[in-house]
Structure formats: structure tokens, C-alpha cells
């Protein structure tokens, strides 16, 4: 195991002792995400309101450098040099390796078209059906665990072999019954739930980064 991974684990448990009882679920979520990433899978995220912002935040940490540098490979640098020798140094110096991820919330025109033409509760599910393939991951974020557009997306994902992870509040709601892993944080008020979600997904992103980019 990359030595940075247990460090991230220790930081989370030390800074947020309230999450000790949820660490097994967080570990399971990490394993699902890691296995998907190692096989070239994509991580999709979704949520509403503040959770929509969190869905985008996760993608931002995965698609570019987060805590460590992720320079492109020598092979890719050589390809840039061959194609555009004048600009290669700038391009190579400003590209980062990433973990493929997409926020389903960010597809504004598409999601509003789905909401208007099909049904609002299917805005994320339709995207999962088209974007997702078996072995990918869907991270659904809902403080109640009952947001129907997130629930429906997770149902479609499960039906087609896409791993499902939920970040919810203490109860877990409907998502707890249908997801592969549900991380139910010890809070019920929306803003308190969201305060726990952030360090959890930051830890997951940091561990994935360490795993995928071989930093010791």
C-alpha cells in the first residue's frame, strides 16, 4: 500500500473522531473507487443544492492535481513535442494526469431538457444510462438519502453493473437500501451533514490520487 494512504486515513480519524464508526464504510467506498480506477473506469457524481456543489468539487479534485503533482508521462510529452514543437513545453508543463470523472449536475442544458421532456426525477438516471458502463462508479450525494433524482440514478446504475456509493445523513434514507456502500454521517441537519461530507470525499480523493500516481 502507498504510504500516503494510511496517513490520509489517520488524518481523517484524528480530525473527525465522530466518523470512527463510519470508517469501515469509507474504506469500502475507497476500495470500490480504487478498483474502478485501476480498470480505467469513470467516476460519476450527482446531488442537489449544496450536494450538487459537492459533486462538482469531487470531480475537480480527481481530474487534476489535488495534493500532489501529476506531471504527464514522457510518452505524452514526446507526442506533444512531435506534433507541436514550439508549444510543447507550455502544453506539457500545464497538463496534469487525472482520474476520469464527471459531475452529472454540470450538464445544464441536458439535465433541463431531460427534466422538461421526460421527468425531473430522471435527470441523473438518463445520464447514467448513457454515459455509464459496467465497472464505473456513481457517487450519489444526498443529505436525506431520499432525493429521487439521485435514488433513480443509483437504481439504474445498479441494474447495469455500475458501482454505487452514497454519501448521506444519519438515517441513510432510500439510498441505504439500494447502494453498494452508504456512508451515513452522524448528523441530521443539512448543513451539518454537508460539513462531514467534505472531509470524507477529500480523503477519498487524496487516497485515490496516491494510489493512481504512485507517490511515496
FIKOLZA-1660 file (N, C-alpha, C; in steps of 0.1 Angstrom, whole numbers, plus 5000, padded with zeros to 4 digits):
% residues 216
   i   px   py   pz ch aa at
   1 5008 4988 5000  A  X  N
   1 5000 5000 5000  A  X CA
   1 5009 5012 5000  A  X  C
   2 5005 5022 4992  A  X  N
   2 5012 5035 4992  A  X CA
   2 5012 5041 5006  A  X  C
   3 5024 5046 5010  A  X  N
   3 5025 5051 5024  A  X CA
   3 5016 5063 5027  A  X  C
   4 5012 5070 5017  A  X  N
   4 5004 5082 5019  A  X CA
   4 4990 5078 5023  A  X  C
   5 4985 5067 5019  A  X  N
   5 4971 5063 5021  A  X CA
   5 4968 5061 5036  A  X  C
   6 4976 5054 5044  A  X  N
   6 4973 5054 5058  A  X CA
   6 4975 5067 5065  A  X  C
   7 4983 5076 5060  A  X  N
   7 4984 5089 5065  A  X CA
   7 4971 5097 5064  A  X  C
   8 4965 5096 5052  A  X  N
   8 4952 5103 5050  A  X CA
   8 4941 5097 5059  A  X  C
   9 4942 5084 5060  A  X  N
   9 4932 5077 5069  A  X CA
   9 4934 5082 5084  A  X  C
  10 4946 5083 5088  A  X  N
  10 4948 5088 5102  A  X CA
  10 4944 5102 5104  A  X  C
  11 4946 5111 5094  A  X  N
  11 4942 5125 5094  A  X CA
  11 4927 5126 5096  A  X  C
  12 4920 5118 5088  A  X  N
  12 4905 5118 5089  A  X CA
  12 4900 5114 5102  A  X  C
  13 4905 5103 5107  A  X  N
  13 4900 5097 5120  A  X CA
  13 4904 5106 5132  A  X  C
  14 4916 5113 5131  A  X  N
  14 4920 5122 5142  A  X CA
  14 4913 5135 5142  A  X  C
  15 4911 5140 5130  A  X  N
  15 4904 5153 5130  A  X CA
  15 4889 5152 5131  A  X  C
  16 4883 5141 5128  A  X  N
  16 4869 5139 5129  A  X CA
  16 4866 5126 5136  A  X  C
  17 4868 5125 5149  A  X  N
  17 4866 5113 5157  A  X CA
  17 4851 5108 5156  A  X  C
  18 4842 5117 5153  A  X  N
  18 4828 5114 5152  A  X CA
  18 4826 5104 5140  A  X  C
  19 4835 5103 5131  A  X  N
  19 4834 5094 5120  A  X CA
  19 4840 5080 5122  A  X  C
  20 4845 5077 5134  A  X  N
  20 4852 5065 5137  A  X CA
  20 4842 5053 5133  A  X  C
  21 4830 5054 5137  A  X  N
  21 4820 5043 5134  A  X CA
  21 4817 5042 5120  A  X  C
  22 4821 5051 5111  A  X  N
  22 4818 5050 5097  A  X CA
  22 4830 5047 5089  A  X  C
  23 4842 5044 5095  A  X  N
  23 4854 5042 5088  A  X CA
  23 4854 5029 5079  A  X  C
  24 4847 5019 5083  A  X  N
  24 4846 5007 5075  A  X CA
  24 4839 5010 5062  A  X  C
  25 4828 5018 5063  A  X  N
  25 4821 5021 5051  A  X CA
  25 4829 5030 5042  A  X  C
  26 4837 5039 5047  A  X  N
  26 4845 5048 5039  A  X CA
  26 4856 5040 5033  A  X  C
  27 4861 5030 5040  A  X  N
  27 4872 5021 5034  A  X CA
  27 4866 5013 5022  A  X  C
  28 4853 5008 5024  A  X  N
  28 4847 5000 5013  A  X CA
  28 4845 5009 5001  A  X  C
  29 4841 5022 5003  A  X  N
  29 4839 5031 4992  A  X CA
  29 4852 5033 4985  A  X  C
  30 4863 5035 4992  A  X  N
  30 4876 5037 4986  A  X CA
  30 4880 5025 4978  A  X  C
  31 4878 5013 4983  A  X  N
  31 4881 5001 4975  A  X CA
  31 4874 5000 4962  A  X  C
  32 4861 5003 4963  A  X  N
  32 4853 5003 4951  A  X CA
  32 4858 5013 4940  A  X  C
  33 4861 5025 4945  A  X  N
  33 4866 5035 4936  A  X CA
  33 4880 5032 4931  A  X  C
  34 4888 5027 4939  A  X  N
  34 4902 5023 4935  A  X CA
  34 4901 5012 4924  A  X  C
  35 4893 5002 4927  A  X  N
  35 4892 4991 4917  A  X CA
  35 4887 4996 4904  A  X  C
  36 4877 5005 4904  A  X  N
  36 4872 5010 4892  A  X CA
  36 4883 5018 4884  A  X  C
  37 4890 5026 4892  A  X  N
  37 4900 5035 4886  A  X CA
  37 4912 5027 4879  A  X  C
  38 4916 5016 4886  A  X  N
  38 4926 5008 4881  A  X CA
  38 4923 5001 4868  A  X  C
  39 4910 4999 4866  A  X  N
  39 4905 4992 4854  A  X CA
  39 4901 5003 4843  A  X  C
  40 4903 5015 4846  A  X  N
  40 4900 5026 4836  A  X CA
  40 4886 5031 4837  A  X  C
  41 4879 5028 4848  A  X  N
  41 4865 5033 4849  A  X CA
  41 4864 5048 4852  A  X  C
  42 4852 5052 4850  A  X  N
  42 4849 5066 4852  A  X CA
  42 4841 5068 4865  A  X  C
  43 4843 5079 4872  A  X  N
  43 4835 5082 4884  A  X CA
  43 4825 5093 4881  A  X  C
  44 4812 5090 4882  A  X  N
  44 4802 5099 4880  A  X CA
  44 4797 5104 4894  A  X  C
  45 4793 5117 4895  A  X  N
  45 4788 5122 4907  A  X CA
  45 4775 5130 4905  A  X  C
  46 4767 5130 4915  A  X  N
  46 4754 5138 4914  A  X CA
  46 4749 5142 4928  A  X  C
  47 4741 5152 4928  A  X  N
  47 4735 5157 4941  A  X CA
  47 4727 5169 4938  A  X  C
  48 4720 5175 4948  A  X  N
  48 4712 5187 4946  A  X CA
  48 4716 5197 4956  A  X  C
  49 4715 5210 4952  A  X  N
  49 4718 5221 4960  A  X CA
  49 4732 5221 4965  A  X  C
  50 4735 5221 4978  A  X  N
  50 4748 5221 4983  A  X CA
  50 4755 5208 4979  A  X  C
  51 4748 5197 4978  A  X  N
  51 4753 5184 4974  A  X CA
  51 4757 5184 4959  A  X  C
  52 4750 5193 4951  A  X  N
  52 4754 5195 4937  A  X CA
  52 4768 5201 4936  A  X  C
  53 4770 5211 4945  A  X  N
  53 4783 5217 4946  A  X CA
  53 4794 5207 4950  A  X  C
  54 4791 5199 4960  A  X  N
  54 4800 5188 4964  A  X CA
  54 4803 5179 4953  A  X  C
  55 4793 5175 4944  A  X  N
  55 4795 5166 4933  A  X CA
  55 4805 5172 4924  A  X  C
  56 4804 5185 4921  A  X  N
  56 4814 5192 4912  A  X CA
  56 4828 5193 4919  A  X  C
  57 4828 5195 4932  A  X  N
  57 4840 5196 4940  A  X CA
  57 4848 5183 4939  A  X  C
  58 4842 5172 4940  A  X  N
  58 4848 5159 4939  A  X CA
  58 4855 5157 4925  A  X  C
  59 4848 5161 4915  A  X  N
  59 4854 5160 4901  A  X CA
  59 4866 5169 4900  A  X  C
  60 4865 5181 4905  A  X  N
  60 4877 5190 4905  A  X CA
  60 4889 5184 4911  A  X  C
  61 4888 5176 4922  A  X  N
  61 4899 5171 4929  A  X CA
  61 4905 5159 4921  A  X  C
  62 4896 5152 4913  A  X  N
  62 4900 5140 4906  A  X CA
  62 4907 5143 4893  A  X  C
  63 4902 5153 4886  A  X  N
  63 4905 5155 4872  A  X CA
  63 4919 5162 4870  A  X  C
  64 4924 5168 4881  A  X  N
  64 4937 5175 4880  A  X CA
  64 4944 5172 4893  A  X  C
  65 4956 5178 4894  A  X  N
  65 4964 5176 4907  A  X CA
  65 4956 5181 4919  A  X  C
  66 4956 5174 4930  A  X  N
  66 4949 5178 4942  A  X CA
  66 4960 5181 4953  A  X  C
  67 4966 5171 4959  A  X  N
  67 4976 5173 4969  A  X CA
  67 4990 5171 4964  A  X  C
  68 4991 5164 4953  A  X  N
  68 5005 5162 4948  A  X CA
  68 5005 5165 4933  A  X  C
  69 5017 5166 4928  A  X  N
  69 5019 5169 4914  A  X CA
  69 5016 5157 4906  A  X  C
  70 5011 5159 4894  A  X  N
  70 5008 5148 4885  A  X CA
  70 5013 5151 4871  A  X  C
  71 5026 5152 4869  A  X  N
  71 5031 5155 4856  A  X CA
  71 5027 5144 4846  A  X  C
  72 5026 5149 4833  A  X  N
  72 5023 5139 4823  A  X CA
  72 5035 5130 4820  A  X  C
  73 5032 5119 4813  A  X  N
  73 5042 5109 4811  A  X CA
  73 5052 5113 4800  A  X  C
  74 5064 5107 4800  A  X  N
  74 5074 5110 4790  A  X CA
  74 5068 5108 4776  A  X  C
  75 5060 5097 4775  A  X  N
  75 5054 5094 4762  A  X CA
  75 5045 5105 4757  A  X  C
  76 5037 5110 4766  A  X  N
  76 5028 5121 4762  A  X CA
  76 5035 5134 4759  A  X  C
  77 5046 5136 4767  A  X  N
  77 5054 5148 4764  A  X CA
  77 5061 5147 4750  A  X  C
  78 5065 5135 4747  A  X  N
  78 5071 5133 4733  A  X CA
  78 5061 5135 4722  A  X  C
  79 5049 5130 4725  A  X  N
  79 5038 5132 4715  A  X CA
  79 5035 5146 4712  A  X  C
  80 5035 5154 4723  A  X  N
  80 5033 5169 4721  A  X CA
  80 5044 5175 4714  A  X  C
  81 5056 5171 4717  A  X  N
  81 5068 5177 4711  A  X CA
  81 5068 5173 4696  A  X  C
  82 5064 5161 4692  A  X  N
  82 5063 5157 4678  A  X CA
  82 5053 5165 4670  A  X  C
  83 5041 5168 4677  A  X  N
  83 5030 5174 4670  A  X CA
  83 5032 5189 4670  A  X  C
  84 5036 5195 4681  A  X  N
  84 5037 5210 4682  A  X CA
  84 5050 5214 4689  A  X  C
  85 5061 5213 4683  A  X  N
  85 5074 5215 4690  A  X CA
  85 5075 5229 4696  A  X  C
  86 5069 5239 4690  A  X  N
  86 5070 5252 4695  A  X CA
  86 5063 5254 4708  A  X  C
  87 5051 5247 4709  A  X  N
  87 5043 5249 4721  A  X CA
  87 5043 5237 4731  A  X  C
  88 5051 5227 4728  A  X  N
  88 5051 5215 4736  A  X CA
  88 5055 5217 4750  A  X  C
  89 5065 5226 4753  A  X  N
  89 5069 5228 4767  A  X CA
  89 5058 5234 4775  A  X  C
  90 5051 5244 4769  A  X  N
  90 5040 5250 4777  A  X CA
  90 5029 5240 4779  A  X  C
  91 5025 5233 4768  A  X  N
  91 5014 5224 4770  A  X CA
  91 5017 5213 4780  A  X  C
  92 5029 5207 4778  A  X  N
  92 5033 5196 4787  A  X CA
  92 5034 5201 4802  A  X  C
  93 5039 5213 4803  A  X  N
  93 5041 5218 4817  A  X CA
  93 5028 5222 4824  A  X  C
  94 5017 5223 4816  A  X  N
  94 5004 5227 4822  A  X CA
  94 4993 5217 4821  A  X  C
  95 4997 5205 4817  A  X  N
  95 4987 5194 4817  A  X CA
  95 4990 5185 4829  A  X  C
  96 4979 5180 4835  A  X  N
  96 4980 5171 4846  A  X CA
  96 4974 5158 4843  A  X  C
  97 4980 5147 4847  A  X  N
  97 4973 5134 4847  A  X CA
  97 4961 5135 4856  A  X  C
  98 4950 5127 4852  A  X  N
  98 4938 5128 4860  A  X CA
  98 4931 5115 4861  A  X  C
  99 4921 5115 4870  A  X  N
  99 4912 5103 4872  A  X CA
  99 4899 5107 4865  A  X  C
 100 4895 5100 4854  A  X  N
 100 4883 5104 4847  A  X CA
 100 4871 5105 4856  A  X  C
 101 4864 5116 4856  A  X  N
 101 4853 5119 4864  A  X CA
 101 4844 5129 4858  A  X  C
 102 4831 5128 4860  A  X  N
 102 4821 5138 4855  A  X CA
 102 4810 5140 4865  A  X  C
 103 4807 5153 4867  A  X  N
 103 4795 5157 4875  A  X CA
 103 4783 5157 4866  A  X  C
 104 4773 5149 4869  A  X  N
 104 4761 5149 4861  A  X CA
 104 4753 5162 4863  A  X  C
 105 4756 5169 4874  A  X  N
 105 4750 5182 4876  A  X CA
 105 4754 5192 4866  A  X  C
 106 4766 5191 4861  A  X  N
 106 4772 5201 4853  A  X CA
 106 4766 5202 4839  A  X  C
 107 4759 5192 4835  A  X  N
 107 4753 5191 4821  A  X CA
 107 4740 5199 4821  A  X  C
 108 4740 5212 4822  A  X  N
 108 4729 5221 4825  A  X CA
 108 4718 5219 4813  A  X  C
 109 4722 5221 4801  A  X  N
 109 4713 5220 4790  A  X CA
 109 4706 5206 4789  A  X  C
 110 4715 5196 4791  A  X  N
 110 4710 5183 4790  A  X CA
 110 4700 5180 4802  A  X  C
 111 4704 5183 4814  A  X  N
 111 4696 5179 4825  A  X CA
 111 4682 5187 4825  A  X  C
 112 4682 5199 4821  A  X  N
 112 4670 5207 4820  A  X CA
 112 4661 5201 4809  A  X  C
 113 4667 5197 4798  A  X  N
 113 4660 5190 4787  A  X CA
 113 4653 5177 4792  A  X  C
 114 4661 5169 4799  A  X  N
 114 4655 5157 4805  A  X CA
 114 4644 5160 4814  A  X  C
 115 4646 5170 4823  A  X  N
 115 4636 5174 4833  A  X CA
 115 4623 5179 4826  A  X  C
 116 4624 5186 4815  A  X  N
 116 4613 5192 4808  A  X CA
 116 4606 5181 4799  A  X  C
 117 4614 5173 4792  A  X  N
 117 4609 5164 4782  A  X CA
 117 4605 5151 4787  A  X  C
 118 4612 5146 4798  A  X  N
 118 4609 5133 4803  A  X CA
 118 4604 5134 4817  A  X  C
 119 4612 5136 4827  A  X  N
 119 4608 5138 4841  A  X CA
 119 4619 5143 4849  A  X  C
 120 4617 5153 4858  A  X  N
 120 4628 5158 4866  A  X CA
 120 4635 5148 4874  A  X  C
 121 4628 5138 4879  A  X  N
 121 4634 5127 4887  A  X CA
 121 4643 5118 4879  A  X  C
 122 4644 5120 4866  A  X  N
 122 4652 5111 4857  A  X CA
 122 4664 5119 4852  A  X  C
 123 4667 5131 4857  A  X  N
 123 4677 5140 4851  A  X CA
 123 4691 5133 4852  A  X  C
 124 4694 5126 4863  A  X  N
 124 4707 5120 4865  A  X CA
 124 4706 5105 4860  A  X  C
 125 4695 5099 4861  A  X  N
 125 4694 5085 4857  A  X CA
 125 4696 5083 4842  A  X  C
 126 4691 5093 4834  A  X  N
 126 4692 5092 4820  A  X CA
 126 4707 5093 4816  A  X  C
 127 4714 5102 4823  A  X  N
 127 4729 5103 4820  A  X CA
 127 4736 5091 4824  A  X  C
 128 4733 5085 4836  A  X  N
 128 4740 5073 4840  A  X CA
 128 4737 5062 4829  A  X  C
 129 4725 5061 4824  A  X  N
 129 4722 5051 4814  A  X CA
 129 4730 5052 4802  A  X  C
 130 4733 5065 4797  A  X  N
 130 4740 5067 4785  A  X CA
 130 4755 5067 4787  A  X  C
 131 4760 5074 4797  A  X  N
 131 4774 5076 4800  A  X CA
 131 4780 5063 4806  A  X  C
 132 4773 5057 4815  A  X  N
 132 4779 5046 4823  A  X CA
 132 4781 5033 4816  A  X  C
 133 4791 5026 4820  A  X  N
 133 4793 5012 4816  A  X CA
 133 4796 5004 4828  A  X  C
 134 4794 4991 4827  A  X  N
 134 4797 4982 4839  A  X CA
 134 4811 4984 4844  A  X  C
 135 4813 4986 4857  A  X  N
 135 4826 4988 4862  A  X CA
 135 4829 5002 4866  A  X  C
 136 4821 5012 4861  A  X  N
 136 4822 5026 4865  A  X CA
 136 4816 5027 4879  A  X  C
 137 4817 5039 4885  A  X  N
 137 4812 5042 4898  A  X CA
 137 4803 5054 4897  A  X  C
 138 4792 5054 4904  A  X  N
 138 4783 5065 4907  A  X CA
 138 4783 5069 4921  A  X  C
 139 4787 5081 4924  A  X  N
 139 4787 5086 4938  A  X CA
 139 4775 5096 4939  A  X  C
 140 4765 5091 4946  A  X  N
 140 4753 5099 4948  A  X CA
 140 4754 5106 4962  A  X  C
 141 4752 5119 4962  A  X  N
 141 4753 5127 4974  A  X CA
 141 4739 5133 4978  A  X  C
 142 4733 5129 4989  A  X  N
 142 4720 5134 4993  A  X CA
 142 4720 5134 5009  A  X  C
 143 4718 5146 5014  A  X  N
 143 4718 5147 5029  A  X CA
 143 4707 5139 5035  A  X  C
 144 4696 5137 5029  A  X  N
 144 4685 5129 5034  A  X CA
 144 4686 5115 5030  A  X  C
 145 4692 5112 5019  A  X  N
 145 4692 5099 5013  A  X CA
 145 4680 5096 5005  A  X  C
 146 4671 5106 5003  A  X  N
 146 4658 5103 4997  A  X CA
 146 4656 5112 4984  A  X  C
 147 4666 5119 4979  A  X  N
 147 4664 5127 4967  A  X CA
 147 4661 5118 4955  A  X  C
 148 4650 5119 4950  A  X  N
 148 4645 5109 4940  A  X CA
 148 4654 5109 4927  A  X  C
 149 4659 5120 4923  A  X  N
 149 4667 5120 4911  A  X CA
 149 4680 5113 4914  A  X  C
 150 4685 5113 4926  A  X  N
 150 4697 5106 4930  A  X CA
 150 4694 5091 4932  A  X  C
 151 4683 5088 4938  A  X  N
 151 4678 5075 4940  A  X CA
 151 4676 5067 4927  A  X  C
 152 4669 5074 4917  A  X  N
 152 4667 5068 4904  A  X CA
 152 4680 5065 4897  A  X  C
 153 4689 5075 4898  A  X  N
 153 4702 5073 4892  A  X CA
 153 4710 5060 4897  A  X  C
 154 4709 5059 4910  A  X  N
 154 4715 5047 4917  A  X CA
 154 4708 5034 4913  A  X  C
 155 4695 5034 4911  A  X  N
 155 4688 5022 4907  A  X CA
 155 4693 5018 4893  A  X  C
 156 4693 5028 4884  A  X  N
 156 4698 5025 4870  A  X CA
 156 4712 5020 4870  A  X  C
 157 4721 5026 4878  A  X  N
 157 4735 5022 4879  A  X CA
 157 4736 5007 4884  A  X  C
 158 4728 5004 4895  A  X  N
 158 4729 4990 4900  A  X CA
 158 4724 4980 4889  A  X  C
 159 4714 4984 4882  A  X  N
 159 4708 4975 4872  A  X CA
 159 4718 4971 4861  A  X  C
 160 4728 4981 4858  A  X  N
 160 4737 4979 4847  A  X CA
 160 4752 4977 4852  A  X  C
 161 4753 4972 4864  A  X  N
 161 4767 4968 4868  A  X CA
 161 4776 4980 4872  A  X  C
 162 4771 4991 4875  A  X  N
 162 4779 5003 4879  A  X CA
 162 4779 5004 4894  A  X  C
 163 4790 5005 4900  A  X  N
 163 4791 5005 4914  A  X CA
 163 4785 5018 4920  A  X  C
 164 4778 5016 4931  A  X  N
 164 4771 5028 4937  A  X CA
 164 4775 5030 4951  A  X  C
 165 4779 5043 4953  A  X  N
 165 4783 5048 4967  A  X CA
 165 4774 5060 4970  A  X  C
 166 4769 5060 4982  A  X  N
 166 4761 5071 4987  A  X CA
 166 4767 5078 4999  A  X  C
 167 4767 5091 4998  A  X  N
 167 4770 5100 5010  A  X CA
 167 4757 5106 5015  A  X  C
 168 4753 5103 5027  A  X  N
 168 4740 5107 5032  A  X CA
 168 4742 5112 5047  A  X  C
 169 4730 5115 5053  A  X  N
 169 4729 5118 5067  A  X CA
 169 4728 5106 5075  A  X  C
 170 4725 5107 5088  A  X  N
 170 4725 5096 5097  A  X CA
 170 4715 5085 5094  A  X  C
 171 4704 5088 5088  A  X  N
 171 4694 5078 5085  A  X CA
 171 4697 5070 5073  A  X  C
 172 4703 5076 5063  A  X  N
 172 4707 5069 5051  A  X CA
 172 4696 5069 5041  A  X  C
 173 4683 5070 5045  A  X  N
 173 4672 5071 5036  A  X CA
 173 4671 5059 5026  A  X  C
 174 4665 5062 5015  A  X  N
 174 4663 5051 5005  A  X CA
 174 4676 5047 4999  A  X  C
 175 4686 5055 4998  A  X  N
 175 4699 5052 4992  A  X CA
 175 4705 5040 5000  A  X  C
 176 4703 5040 5013  A  X  N
 176 4709 5029 5021  A  X CA
 176 4705 5015 5017  A  X  C
 177 4692 5015 5011  A  X  N
 177 4687 5002 5007  A  X CA
 177 4691 4997 4994  A  X  C
 178 4697 5006 4986  A  X  N
 178 4699 5002 4972  A  X CA
 178 4714 5003 4967  A  X  C
 179 4722 5010 4975  A  X  N
 179 4736 5013 4971  A  X CA
 179 4746 5002 4976  A  X  C
 180 4757 5000 4969  A  X  N
 180 4767 4990 4973  A  X CA
 180 4773 4995 4987  A  X  C
 181 4776 5008 4988  A  X  N
 181 4781 5013 5001  A  X CA
 181 4774 5026 5004  A  X  C
 182 4769 5028 5016  A  X  N
 182 4763 5040 5020  A  X CA
 182 4771 5045 5032  A  X  C
 183 4776 5057 5031  A  X  N
 183 4783 5064 5042  A  X CA
 183 4773 5073 5049  A  X  C
 184 4768 5069 5060  A  X  N
 184 4758 5077 5068  A  X CA
 184 4765 5085 5079  A  X  C
 185 4767 5098 5077  A  X  N
 185 4774 5106 5087  A  X CA
 185 4765 5109 5099  A  X  C
 186 4771 5111 5111  A  X  N
 186 4764 5113 5123  A  X CA
 186 4758 5127 5125  A  X  C
 187 4749 5130 5116  A  X  N
 187 4742 5143 5117  A  X CA
 187 4729 5142 5109  A  X  C
 188 4720 5151 5112  A  X  N
 188 4707 5152 5105  A  X CA
 188 4704 5165 5099  A  X  C
 189 4709 5176 5105  A  X  N
 189 4707 5189 5098  A  X CA
 189 4715 5190 5085  A  X  C
 190 4709 5195 5075  A  X  N
 190 4715 5195 5062  A  X CA
 190 4729 5201 5062  A  X  C
 191 4731 5212 5068  A  X  N
 191 4744 5219 5067  A  X CA
 191 4755 5211 5076  A  X  C
 192 4750 5204 5086  A  X  N
 192 4759 5196 5094  A  X CA
 192 4763 5184 5087  A  X  C
 193 4754 5178 5080  A  X  N
 193 4757 5166 5072  A  X CA
 193 4768 5170 5061  A  X  C
 194 4766 5181 5055  A  X  N
 194 4775 5186 5044  A  X CA
 194 4789 5188 5050  A  X  C
 195 4789 5193 5063  A  X  N
 195 4802 5195 5069  A  X CA
 195 4810 5183 5071  A  X  C
 196 4803 5171 5072  A  X  N
 196 4810 5158 5073  A  X CA
 196 4814 5153 5060  A  X  C
 197 4805 5156 5050  A  X  N
 197 4808 5150 5036  A  X CA
 197 4821 5155 5031  A  X  C
 198 4824 5168 5033  A  X  N
 198 4836 5174 5026  A  X CA
 198 4849 5166 5031  A  X  C
 199 4852 5164 5044  A  X  N
 199 4864 5157 5047  A  X CA
 199 4864 5143 5042  A  X  C
 200 4853 5137 5041  A  X  N
 200 4852 5123 5036  A  X CA
 200 4856 5122 5022  A  X  C
 201 4850 5131 5013  A  X  N
 201 4854 5130 4999  A  X CA
 201 4868 5135 4996  A  X  C
 202 4872 5145 5005  A  X  N
 202 4886 5149 5003  A  X CA
 202 4896 5137 5006  A  X  C
 203 4893 5130 5016  A  X  N
 203 4901 5118 5020  A  X CA
 203 4901 5108 5008  A  X  C
 204 4889 5105 5003  A  X  N
 204 4888 5095 4992  A  X CA
 204 4896 5100 4980  A  X  C
 205 4895 5112 4977  A  X  N
 205 4902 5118 4965  A  X CA
 205 4917 5117 4968  A  X  C
 206 4922 5121 4980  A  X  N
 206 4936 5121 4983  A  X CA
 206 4941 5106 4982  A  X  C
 207 4934 5097 4987  A  X  N
 207 4939 5083 4987  A  X CA
 207 4939 5078 4972  A  X  C
 208 4929 5081 4964  A  X  N
 208 4929 5077 4950  A  X CA
 208 4941 5083 4943  A  X  C
 209 4943 5096 4946  A  X  N
 209 4955 5102 4939  A  X CA
 209 4968 5095 4943  A  X  C
 210 4970 5092 4955  A  X  N
 210 4982 5085 4959  A  X CA
 210 4983 5071 4953  A  X  C
 211 4972 5064 4952  A  X  N
 211 4971 5051 4946  A  X CA
 211 4974 5051 4931  A  X  C
 212 4968 5061 4924  A  X  N
 212 4969 5061 4910  A  X CA
 212 4982 5067 4904  A  X  C
 213 4988 5075 4912  A  X  N
 213 5000 5082 4907  A  X CA
 213 5013 5079 4914  A  X  C
 214 5012 5068 4922  A  X  N
 214 5024 5062 4928  A  X CA
 214 5034 5071 4935  A  X  C
 215 5028 5080 4943  A  X  N
 215 5036 5089 4951  A  X CA
 215 5039 5083 4965  A  X  C
 216 5051 5083 4969  A  X  N
 216 5055 5077 4982  A  X CA
 216 5062 5088 4990  A  X  C
% end
